[in-house]
């Protein structure tokens, strides 16, 4: 497996985990009526960072292929 493929897979896994944690906190706050906004916001921030990294990786891969097609 290519290094970028492994990194992409790791980022996707992190993104799924962040989404699951956010969903669990939303449910927890609704059921218990607790204020978990700070924790929820921190997880959403991590989710956005991971999403941005994934987009950057995908953009860099497409640019690399374009450069190869142009002769490097």
GIDA-V674904 format. One record per residue. N is the residue number from 1. RES is the residue in one letter. OMEGA is omega in whole degrees, -180 to 180 (999 if undefined). Layout:
N;RES;OMEGA
N;RES;OMEGA
//
This chain:
1;X;179
2;X;179
3;X;180
4;X;177
5;X;179
6;X;179
7;X;178
8;X;180
9;X;178
10;X;179
11;X;178
12;X;178
13;X;178
14;X;-180
15;X;178
16;X;179
17;X;178
18;X;180
19;X;179
20;X;179
21;X;178
22;X;179
23;X;-180
24;X;179
25;X;178
26;X;178
27;X;-180
28;X;-178
29;X;179
30;X;-178
31;X;-174
32;X;-177
33;X;-178
34;X;179
35;X;-180
36;X;-175
37;X;-179
38;X;179
39;X;179
40;X;179
41;X;178
42;X;179
43;X;178
44;X;177
45;X;178
46;X;178
47;X;180
48;X;178
49;X;180
50;X;178
51;X;179
52;X;178
53;X;180
54;X;178
55;X;178
56;X;179
57;X;-180
58;X;178
59;X;-179
60;X;178
61;X;-180
62;X;177
63;X;179
64;X;179
65;X;177
66;X;179
67;X;178
68;X;180
69;X;179
70;X;-179
71;X;174
72;X;999
//
